[in-house]
Amino acid sequence: MAAIGRFQKGDEIFYAKVVDGELFRLHGDVFGSPSFDKKPTSLKGLKTLVPVQPSKLIAIGLNYADHAREQNKALPKEPLFWFKSPASLLPDGGKIEIPFPDHRTDFEAELAIVIGRRARNVTPAAASRYIFGYTASEDISDRTIQNAEGQNARAKSFDTFTPLGPYVETKIDPHDLTIQLFQNGQLRQNSNTNQLIHDTYKLVSFVSLNLTLYPGDVILTGTPSGVGPIQSGDRLEVRIQGLAPLINTVK
């Protein structure tokens, strides 16, 4: 497998492998040993969905030192994580909706881990065997609520606040990838996953020591510096090396 997406045509929802813009339907368990059609499926009437349906959506905070500095917060001694509502997921091309226009609402580009096997008490050395792949994401954040409440769940869980996708790349080394966010064509965030304080394997291990992870669960790995406010009409593009770009607009 390589790039895997989830699609809808009419009432039918299916997974497919994406090769040079063509889709080859998947048969069987996407997290198992599936087979694929030899001929591409028609793209007519096709809609791209979020690539997985997680039972849990976990966000990691302050995992780049430069972002912690711009937020005036100390680095946590261990990975800091919280839950985001899966209802906040938004596919590539979807519109981010700002619930309170008078609040400051920020973009945050992030690399997302997709779990491929049930994981509990996994070591960092073994973590790669439990990862299905990686995709691009954003952790949209209502700073007004976040600062007022002192916790993150509500501020980051509004509907449409987690753009994710468009595909899961199953064959990629996550440890040295350029990560960028463009707002209306202007580069706002520009870093590399080699700057993660806790890398992807350590994150999977740490989370699995605290709770069981299941196939399809998603871990957002944190954002680098350069976060900033969004407003209606914005076009946001997350570009992570080796992944298809994630593009969303704001209303």
Residue pairs with C-beta under 8 A, 6 or more apart in sequence:
1 17
1 34
1 133
1 170
1 171
2 17
2 18
2 19
2 169
2 170
2 171
3 17
3 18
3 19
3 167
3 168
3 169
3 170
3 244
4 15
4 16
4 17
4 18
4 26
4 30
4 51
4 133
4 167
4 168
4 170
5 15
5 16
5 18
5 23
5 48
5 49
5 51
5 165
5 166
5 167
5 168
6 13
6 14
6 15
6 16
6 48
6 49
6 50
6 51
6 52
6 53
7 13
7 14
7 15
7 16
7 23
7 46
7 47
7 48
7 49
8 14
8 46
8 47
8 49
9 41
9 45
9 46
9 47
10 45
13 49
14 25
14 26
15 25
15 26
15 30
15 34
16 23
16 24
16 25
16 26
16 36
16 41
17 23
17 24
17 26
17 36
18 167
18 244
22 40
23 40
23 41
23 43
23 46
24 36
24 37
24 38
24 39
24 40
24 41
25 36
25 37
25 41
26 34
26 35
26 36
27 34
27 35
27 36
27 37
28 34
28 35
31 116
31 117
31 132
31 215
31 216
48 91
48 92
48 93
48 165
48 166
49 91
49 165
50 89
50 90
50 91
50 164
50 165
51 114
51 135
51 164
51 165
51 166
51 167
51 168
52 114
52 132
52 168
52 216
52 218
53 86
53 216
54 86
54 89
54 216
54 217
54 218
55 86
55 214
55 216
55 217
56 83
56 86
56 211
56 213
56 214
56 217
56 218
57 83
57 84
57 85
57 86
57 88
57 89
57 162
57 217
57 218
57 220
58 81
58 82
58 83
58 84
58 207
58 217
58 218
58 219
58 220
59 81
59 82
59 83
59 84
59 139
59 152
59 156
59 219
59 220
60 79
60 80
60 81
60 198
60 203
60 219
60 220
60 221
60 222
61 76
61 80
61 81
61 82
61 152
61 222
62 68
62 71
62 73
62 75
62 76
62 80
62 197
62 222
63 79
63 80
63 196
63 197
63 198
63 203
63 221
63 222
63 223
64 191
64 195
64 196
64 197
64 222
64 223
64 224
64 225
65 75
65 195
65 197
66 191
66 195
66 224
66 225
67 222
67 223
67 224
67 225
67 227
68 74
68 75
69 225
70 225
70 226
70 227
75 197
78 206
79 198
79 202
79 203
79 206
79 207
81 206
81 207
81 219
82 151
82 152
82 153
82 156
83 153
84 139
84 153
84 156
84 157
84 161
84 162
84 220
85 153
85 157
87 157
87 159
88 140
88 156
88 157
88 158
88 159
88 160
88 161
88 162
89 162
89 163
89 164
90 96
90 160
90 161
90 162
90 163
90 164
90 248
91 163
91 164
91 165
91 166
92 163
92 165
92 166
92 244
92 246
92 247
92 248
93 166
93 247
93 248
94 160
94 163
94 248
95 160
95 248
95 249
95 250
95 251
96 138
96 140
96 160
96 161
96 163
96 230
96 236
96 248
96 249
96 250
96 251
97 158
97 159
97 160
97 250
97 251
98 105
98 230
98 231
98 232
98 250
98 251
99 142
99 158
100 142
100 144
100 145
101 232
102 144
103 142
103 143
103 144
103 145
104 142
104 143
104 144
104 229
105 140
105 141
105 142
105 143
105 229
105 230
106 140
106 141
106 143
106 227
106 228
106 229
106 230
107 138
107 140
107 181
107 183
107 188
107 189
107 227
107 228
107 229
107 230
107 236
108 138
108 139
108 140
108 141
108 223
108 227
109 136
109 137
109 138
109 179
109 180
109 181
109 189
109 223
109 224
109 238
109 240
110 136
110 137
110 138
110 139
110 179
110 220
110 221
110 222
110 223
110 238
111 134
111 136
111 137
111 174
111 177
111 179
111 193
111 200
111 220
111 221
111 240
112 134
112 135
112 136
112 137
112 164
112 218
112 219
112 220
112 221
113 131
113 134
113 174
113 200
113 203
113 204
113 218
113 219
113 221
114 131
114 132
114 133
114 134
114 135
114 168
114 216
114 217
114 218
115 130
115 131
115 132
115 204
115 213
115 214
115 215
115 216
115 217
115 218
115 219
116 130
116 131
116 132
116 133
116 215
117 129
117 130
117 132
117 215
118 130
118 212
118 213
118 214
118 215
119 127
119 130
119 204
119 208
119 212
119 213
119 214
120 208
120 212
120 213
121 208
121 209
122 130
122 204
122 205
122 208
122 209
123 205
124 201
124 202
124 204
124 205
125 201
126 205
127 200
127 201
127 202
127 204
127 205
127 208
128 201
130 204
130 208
130 213
131 200
131 204
132 168
132 170
132 215
132 216
133 168
133 169
133 170
133 171
133 172
134 168
134 169
134 172
134 174
134 200
134 240
134 243
135 164
135 165
135 166
135 167
135 168
135 169
135 243
135 246
136 164
136 165
136 166
136 238
136 239
136 240
136 243
136 244
136 245
136 246
137 162
137 163
137 164
137 165
137 218
137 220
137 238
137 246
138 162
138 163
138 164
138 181
138 236
138 238
138 246
138 248
139 156
139 161
139 162
139 220
139 223
140 156
140 158
140 160
140 161
140 162
140 163
140 230
141 152
141 155
141 156
141 161
141 227
142 154
142 155
142 156
142 158
143 155
145 154
145 155
146 152
146 155
146 156
149 155
156 162
162 220
163 236
163 238
163 246
163 248
164 218
164 246
165 244
165 246
166 244
166 246
167 243
167 244
169 242
169 243
169 244
172 242
172 243
174 193
174 199
174 200
175 193
175 194
175 199
175 200
176 192
176 193
176 194
177 192
177 193
177 240
177 241
177 242
177 243
178 190
178 191
178 192
178 239
178 240
178 241
179 189
179 190
179 191
179 192
179 193
179 224
179 238
179 239
179 240
179 241
180 187
180 189
180 190
180 191
180 238
180 239
180 240
181 187
181 188
181 189
181 226
181 236
181 237
181 238
181 239
182 188
182 236
182 237
182 239
183 228
183 230
183 234
183 235
183 236
184 234
184 235
185 235
188 226
188 227
188 228
189 223
189 224
189 225
189 226
189 227
190 224
190 226
191 224
191 225
191 226
193 199
193 200
193 221
195 224
196 221
196 222
197 222
198 206
200 219
200 221
203 219
203 221
204 213
204 219
207 213
207 219
230 236
230 250
231 250
232 250
232 251
233 249
233 250
233 251
234 249
234 250
235 247
235 248
235 249
235 250
236 247
236 248
236 249
236 250
237 245
237 246
237 247
238 245
238 246
238 247
239 245
